[in-house]
Amino acid sequence: MSDAILFVSFGGPNAPADVMPFLENVTRGRGIPRERLEVVAEHYQHFGGKSPINEQNLAMIDALTKLLAQQGPDLPVYFGNRNWNPFLNDTFTQMKADGVTRVFAFVTSAYSCYSGCRQYRENIYAAQAATGTESMEINKLRVYFNHPGFIDPLVDWVKEAKQKSPNARLVFTAHSIPNWMADGSKYVQQLTEASRLVAEGAGVDSYDLVYQSRSGAPNQPWLEPDILDHMRDLHSKGTNDILICPIGFISDHMEVLFDLDEEARLLANELGMKLSRTQTSSHDPRFAVMIRELVLERRGDQLTHIALGNMGPNHDVCPVDCCPPPPARPAGLSSFAPR
């Protein structure tokens, strides 16, 4: 049996000419008006018409590859995206040509919900069907919201930031999702636990968990409060110093760089508030160590499933009813904003 690791991500445009085709891929069949896509496309122009997610994913893959070369197991790492090059179909075609028969799939989402888990599995199975690789065994690695490789770097960065601004209000942010998606998953519970673990590890007693980057139709209820509304509320109550920890994200992609570093910072300037932000976990070498440990777990090379806190390690194999999709996707709904 020939094993490999598959690094699976959302994808993002690499050049200005890619932006609209990428957005059309993401929203195909969802009835999103072109005017809305043009608004989102403008975000990418702030970064030269490309998404920062691609280079960050390649950096993670490079770190993991070097770690595997040093400590084993000696497994190749392949990269496949849901919505842009390298597409999963092309990656599966390459793995088939290379004789891969068993895959350990790492997904760049630390939490359970339809868009963060099941939809990735659906895309993987669709790619298998399209490439004639249905016999390839797929093992999706468990979500890692409470793994020390994800939590500990955030603890350290919150501690460091609080030393510089001890009075800053700690605010955790995560991607908002539709209420139907949250109700069918443990997304909110996992975010709540991850936030507690980071705050507790950093010695912070009081903090908030809010949401950002809503991208759905106005008539569809999504998780709230929104970070910008929360900032206004804090300001009205006399808080003038905020520390944002983007706990819902593993890298500084579009939602972090645009929605926080530009939009939230602009609002903070308007309100006369001081705003700082921690890095995301994948900047730390411990993140690659975590990926390796998740692979070892699933291969049976490491019997201990490492997890912090009260919820324990998440399941290895998703139940049939885990993170269900909607019975019918509401018109105009987009689960996650394009990165």
SEMIKOL-985969 format. One line per field, with one value per residue (C-alpha): residue in three letters; residue number from 1; x, y, z; chain. Coordinates in Angstrom, 3 decimals. Example, Ala and Ser with C-alpha at 12.3 -4.5 7.8 and 13.67 -1.06 7.14 Angstrom:
BEGIN
type	[ALA SER]
seq	[1 2]
c1	[12.300 13.670]
c2	[-4.500 -1.060]
c3	[7.800 7.140]
mol	[A A]
This chain:
BEGIN
type	[MET SER ASP ALA ILE LEU PHE VAL SER PHE GLY GLY PRO ASN ALA PRO ALA ASP VAL MET PRO PHE LEU GLU ASN VAL THR ARG GLY ARG GLY ILE PRO ARG GLU ARG LEU GLU VAL VAL ALA GLU HIS TYR GLN HIS PHE GLY GLY LYS SER PRO ILE ASN GLU GLN ASN LEU ALA MET ILE ASP ALA LEU THR LYS LEU LEU ALA GLN GLN GLY PRO ASP LEU PRO VAL TYR PHE GLY ASN ARG ASN TRP ASN PRO PHE LEU ASN ASP THR PHE THR GLN MET LYS ALA ASP GLY VAL THR ARG VAL PHE ALA PHE VAL THR SER ALA TYR SER CYS TYR SER GLY CYS ARG GLN TYR ARG GLU ASN ILE TYR ALA ALA GLN ALA ALA THR GLY THR GLU SER MET GLU ILE ASN LYS LEU ARG VAL TYR PHE ASN HIS PRO GLY PHE ILE ASP PRO LEU VAL ASP TRP VAL LYS GLU ALA LYS GLN LYS SER PRO ASN ALA ARG LEU VAL PHE THR ALA HIS SER ILE PRO ASN TRP MET ALA ASP GLY SER LYS TYR VAL GLN GLN LEU THR GLU ALA SER ARG LEU VAL ALA GLU GLY ALA GLY VAL ASP SER TYR ASP LEU VAL TYR GLN SER ARG SER GLY ALA PRO ASN GLN PRO TRP LEU GLU PRO ASP ILE LEU ASP HIS MET ARG ASP LEU HIS SER LYS GLY THR ASN ASP ILE LEU ILE CYS PRO ILE GLY PHE ILE SER ASP HIS MET GLU VAL LEU PHE ASP LEU ASP GLU GLU ALA ARG LEU LEU ALA ASN GLU LEU GLY MET LYS LEU SER ARG THR GLN THR SER SER HIS ASP PRO ARG PHE ALA VAL MET ILE ARG GLU LEU VAL LEU GLU ARG ARG GLY ASP GLN LEU THR HIS ILE ALA LEU GLY ASN MET GLY PRO ASN HIS ASP VAL CYS PRO VAL ASP CYS CYS PRO PRO PRO PRO ALA ARG PRO ALA GLY LEU SER SER PHE ALA PRO ARG]
seq	[1 2 3 4 5 6 7 8 9 10 11 12 13 14 15 16 17 18 19 20 21 22 23 24 25 26 27 28 29 30 31 32 33 34 35 36 37 38 39 40 41 42 43 44 45 46 47 48 49 50 51 52 53 54 55 56 57 58 59 60 61 62 63 64 65 66 67 68 69 70 71 72 73 74 75 76 77 78 79 80 81 82 83 84 85 86 87 88 89 90 91 92 93 94 95 96 97 98 99 100 101 102 103 104 105 106 107 108 109 110 111 112 113 114 115 116 117 118 119 120 121 122 123 124 125 126 127 128 129 130 131 132 133 134 135 136 137 138 139 140 141 142 143 144 145 146 147 148 149 150 151 152 153 154 155 156 157 158 159 160 161 162 163 164 165 166 167 168 169 170 171 172 173 174 175 176 177 178 179 180 181 182 183 184 185 186 187 188 189 190 191 192 193 194 195 196 197 198 199 200 201 202 203 204 205 206 207 208 209 210 211 212 213 214 215 216 217 218 219 220 221 222 223 224 225 226 227 228 229 230 231 232 233 234 235 236 237 238 239 240 241 242 243 244 245 246 247 248 249 250 251 252 253 254 255 256 257 258 259 260 261 262 263 264 265 266 267 268 269 270 271 272 273 274 275 276 277 278 279 280 281 282 283 284 285 286 287 288 289 290 291 292 293 294 295 296 297 298 299 300 301 302 303 304 305 306 307 308 309 310 311 312 313 314 315 316 317 318 319 320 321 322 323 324 325 326 327 328 329 330 331 332 333 334 335 336 337 338 339]
c1	[0.000 1.381 0.427 0.371 -0.795 -3.289 -3.322 -6.792 -7.762 -10.365 -8.246 -7.795 -6.823 -3.145 -3.459 -5.963 -7.282 -8.149 -10.365 -13.749 -13.406 -12.479 -15.491 -17.731 -16.391 -17.086 -20.641 -21.740 -25.393 -26.065 -27.682 -25.176 -25.629 -22.631 -22.691 -21.925 -19.045 -17.630 -17.677 -15.775 -13.405 -12.428 -11.059 -8.431 -7.220 -5.919 -3.482 -2.431 -5.351 -4.297 -5.207 -2.623 -3.879 -1.864 1.618 0.674 -0.528 2.680 4.665 2.746 3.336 7.046 7.294 5.456 7.582 10.809 9.504 8.569 12.019 13.599 11.293 9.200 7.051 8.485 5.270 4.788 2.546 0.121 -1.823 -5.398 -7.960 -11.721 -12.045 -8.799 -5.471 -4.272 -7.743 -8.507 -9.226 -5.702 -4.203 -6.052 -4.967 -1.346 -1.687 -3.143 -0.228 2.189 0.614 -0.950 -3.554 -4.196 -4.583 -4.538 -6.378 -5.598 -8.188 -7.428 -10.444 -10.062 -13.795 -16.830 -19.616 -20.943 -18.602 -15.670 -15.897 -18.579 -18.306 -14.583 -15.376 -18.008 -15.488 -12.929 -15.411 -16.518 -12.877 -12.466 -15.522 -14.243 -10.779 -11.608 -9.888 -12.825 -10.711 -8.233 -8.762 -9.425 -8.843 -9.822 -7.895 -9.953 -10.672 -8.090 -9.718 -8.375 -5.029 -2.032 -0.388 -3.287 -3.961 -0.497 0.799 -2.295 -1.771 1.778 0.766 -2.088 0.306 2.813 0.159 -1.325 2.107 2.255 -1.379 -2.548 -5.881 -6.821 -10.132 -9.525 -11.936 -11.886 -13.246 -14.407 -16.112 -19.850 -21.958 -25.713 -27.701 -28.925 -25.300 -24.389 -27.444 -26.403 -22.831 -20.613 -19.083 -20.086 -19.291 -15.840 -15.119 -16.271 -13.950 -10.990 -11.496 -11.668 -8.470 -6.536 -7.850 -7.223 -3.726 -2.934 -4.343 -7.224 -10.454 -12.799 -13.108 -15.614 -16.318 -17.743 -18.054 -16.979 -17.027 -20.725 -21.426 -25.020 -28.288 -29.589 -32.756 -30.785 -29.895 -26.167 -24.177 -23.781 -22.558 -20.444 -16.987 -17.683 -20.966 -19.196 -16.450 -19.057 -20.754 -17.485 -16.662 -20.044 -19.314 -15.944 -13.550 -10.860 -8.279 -9.016 -6.885 -8.310 -7.400 -8.739 -9.254 -11.519 -8.709 -5.414 -3.714 -3.806 -5.901 -8.400 -10.872 -8.106 -6.113 -9.076 -11.909 -9.731 -6.540 -8.349 -12.058 -11.838 -8.739 -10.451 -13.396 -11.038 -9.385 -12.783 -13.779 -10.421 -9.780 -6.473 -6.578 -4.011 -4.184 -2.435 -0.991 -2.706 -1.477 0.100 2.900 4.287 6.412 4.133 1.378 3.326 4.122 0.378 -0.323 2.313 0.793 -2.684 -1.311 0.454 -2.805 -4.794 -2.130 -2.052 1.591 0.628 -2.056 -2.589 -5.042 -3.812 -6.402 -6.696 -9.655 -13.012 -14.277 -11.537 -10.303 -12.888 -13.969 -11.672 -14.471 -17.385 -20.830 -23.259 -25.325 -22.325 -22.492 -25.505 -26.053 -29.318 -32.253 -32.277 -29.703 -31.468 -31.224 -28.420 -26.634 -22.878 -21.489 -18.072 -16.842 -14.166 -10.638]
c2	[0.000 3.423 6.199 9.951 13.115 15.338 18.982 20.276 23.947 26.362 27.892 31.451 33.463 33.796 36.810 39.574 37.627 34.723 36.679 36.610 33.019 31.962 33.742 32.172 28.742 29.375 30.613 28.475 27.442 29.723 32.644 35.245 38.508 39.553 42.920 41.129 39.242 42.520 43.935 40.907 41.037 44.548 43.157 41.238 44.394 45.562 42.632 42.844 40.778 37.591 35.704 35.394 31.887 30.162 31.158 30.476 26.980 26.297 27.483 25.056 22.221 23.059 23.050 19.716 18.166 19.150 17.793 14.463 14.241 14.716 12.616 10.469 8.934 9.244 10.287 12.597 15.633 16.595 19.864 20.137 22.966 23.003 26.136 26.980 25.630 23.142 21.600 18.374 16.606 17.323 16.271 12.955 12.314 12.862 10.668 7.887 8.147 7.977 4.805 6.265 3.935 5.410 9.097 11.022 14.264 17.360 20.125 23.775 24.099 23.480 23.228 21.105 22.441 21.711 24.116 23.330 19.541 17.694 19.905 19.170 15.454 15.878 17.645 14.890 12.173 14.136 14.402 10.661 10.000 12.371 10.794 7.118 6.903 5.602 2.694 5.082 4.936 8.380 9.098 12.646 13.737 14.855 18.512 20.026 22.990 21.789 20.354 21.996 22.603 24.915 26.361 26.868 29.352 31.498 31.365 32.648 35.458 36.596 36.643 38.696 41.166 41.532 42.357 45.290 46.319 44.885 46.717 45.550 43.714 40.244 39.531 36.197 36.213 33.412 33.188 33.630 30.845 30.501 29.521 26.324 25.253 26.089 24.256 21.075 21.020 21.661 24.764 27.169 24.696 24.052 27.754 28.423 25.723 26.892 30.472 29.308 27.304 30.226 32.747 30.417 29.578 33.283 34.130 36.233 36.041 38.118 37.991 37.854 35.533 37.291 36.655 38.237 37.969 37.256 36.693 35.449 37.015 39.680 37.676 34.626 34.556 34.111 33.887 37.199 39.587 40.895 42.170 45.696 45.942 44.553 47.160 49.922 48.394 48.151 51.735 52.926 51.252 52.923 50.317 51.938 49.154 45.850 42.782 40.572 36.899 35.376 31.966 30.748 30.857 29.024 31.520 35.209 34.896 37.373 37.454 38.249 40.723 42.600 42.196 42.698 44.477 46.909 47.175 46.678 48.853 51.614 51.519 51.567 54.691 56.325 55.532 56.512 52.967 51.141 47.814 45.023 41.479 38.202 36.026 32.827 29.388 28.197 30.769 28.623 25.459 23.630 23.667 21.392 19.149 18.891 17.809 15.097 13.886 13.747 11.587 9.289 8.912 7.920 5.522 3.829 4.769 6.906 5.533 8.686 11.212 14.527 17.127 19.887 20.776 19.183 18.028 15.503 14.539 14.745 11.579 10.101 8.961 11.314 9.803 9.656 12.522 14.703 18.373 17.873 20.067 21.990 20.036 22.695 25.447 28.809 31.092 33.602 31.822 31.527 29.468 31.098 34.291 33.662 33.975]
c3	[0.000 -1.018 1.430 0.886 2.611 0.812 1.890 1.007 0.994 -0.301 -3.026 -4.197 -7.281 -8.141 -10.460 -11.299 -14.297 -11.981 -9.601 -11.347 -12.638 -9.109 -7.601 -10.216 -9.249 -5.577 -6.091 -9.050 -8.709 -5.755 -7.547 -6.308 -8.298 -10.350 -8.594 -5.313 -6.944 -8.228 -4.690 -3.377 -6.364 -5.336 -2.061 -3.993 -5.711 -2.329 -2.541 -6.173 -7.470 -5.710 -2.578 0.182 0.972 -1.753 -0.606 3.012 2.127 0.229 3.253 5.486 3.027 2.891 6.697 6.892 4.143 5.913 9.219 7.639 6.047 9.468 11.645 9.306 8.138 4.649 2.873 -0.105 0.404 -2.378 -2.608 -3.901 -3.770 -3.932 -6.048 -7.868 -9.045 -8.121 -8.381 -6.568 -9.865 -11.110 -7.791 -7.759 -11.336 -10.276 -7.176 -9.326 -11.759 -8.808 -7.488 -4.313 -2.814 0.638 1.447 4.726 4.008 6.053 5.637 6.395 8.685 12.414 13.141 12.311 10.107 6.633 4.813 7.078 6.968 4.995 1.928 1.723 1.865 -0.842 -3.078 -2.493 -3.413 -6.494 -7.576 -7.127 -9.262 -11.957 -12.063 -11.646 -8.275 -6.221 -5.012 -3.384 0.390 1.877 5.571 6.483 9.564 12.536 13.250 15.548 17.312 20.689 19.628 21.348 17.970 17.156 20.624 22.134 19.520 20.067 23.824 23.404 21.055 23.310 26.260 24.280 23.131 26.610 28.009 25.593 26.147 29.480 29.366 25.863 25.617 24.135 21.276 19.438 15.888 13.628 10.263 10.592 9.100 8.523 11.603 9.928 9.473 13.057 14.396 12.568 13.872 16.883 15.304 18.071 20.876 19.425 18.957 22.515 23.849 21.759 22.940 26.547 26.174 24.713 27.225 30.150 28.915 28.555 31.980 30.640 32.633 30.487 26.702 23.826 20.899 17.846 14.124 10.870 7.074 6.633 2.939 2.711 1.625 4.052 4.798 5.970 9.694 10.377 13.591 15.423 16.760 13.919 14.850 13.607 15.536 18.597 18.324 18.259 21.282 23.220 22.335 23.558 26.900 27.277 25.865 23.734 23.390 21.606 20.960 18.199 18.036 14.765 16.328 13.535 10.971 10.606 8.273 7.363 4.227 2.784 5.660 8.110 6.021 4.557 7.068 10.150 9.127 6.837 7.687 11.451 11.676 9.697 12.105 15.088 13.686 13.204 16.787 18.242 19.466 19.664 17.818 17.693 16.315 16.995 14.275 13.190 14.235 10.998 11.354 14.193 13.699 16.167 13.557 11.207 14.182 14.783 11.199 11.488 14.769 13.226 10.424 12.902 14.844 11.798 10.526 13.924 14.505 17.513 19.815 21.880 20.410 21.781 22.790 25.374 27.547 28.245 24.854 24.110 20.640 17.882 16.085 13.431 11.144 10.584 11.292 8.398 9.826 10.753 9.684 7.370 4.312 3.956 2.469 -0.261 -0.480 -0.014 -3.030 -2.811 0.021 0.074 2.923 3.123 1.569 -1.069 0.262]
mol	[A A A A A A A A A A A A A A A A A A A A A A A A A A A A A A A A A A A A A A A A A A A A A A A A A A A A A A A A A A A A A A A A A A A A A A A A A A A A A A A A A A A A A A A A A A A A A A A A A A A A A A A A A A A A A A A A A A A A A A A A A A A A A A A A A A A A A A A A A A A A A A A A A A A A A A A A A A A A A A A A A A A A A A A A A A A A A A A A A A A A A A A A A A A A A A A A A A A A A A A A A A A A A A A A A A A A A A A A A A A A A A A A A A A A A A A A A A A A A A A A A A A A A A A A A A A A A A A A A A A A A A A A A A A A A A A A A A A A A A A A A A A A A A A A A A A A A A A A A A A A A A A A A A A A A A A A A A A A A A A A A A A A A A A A A A A A A A A A A A A]
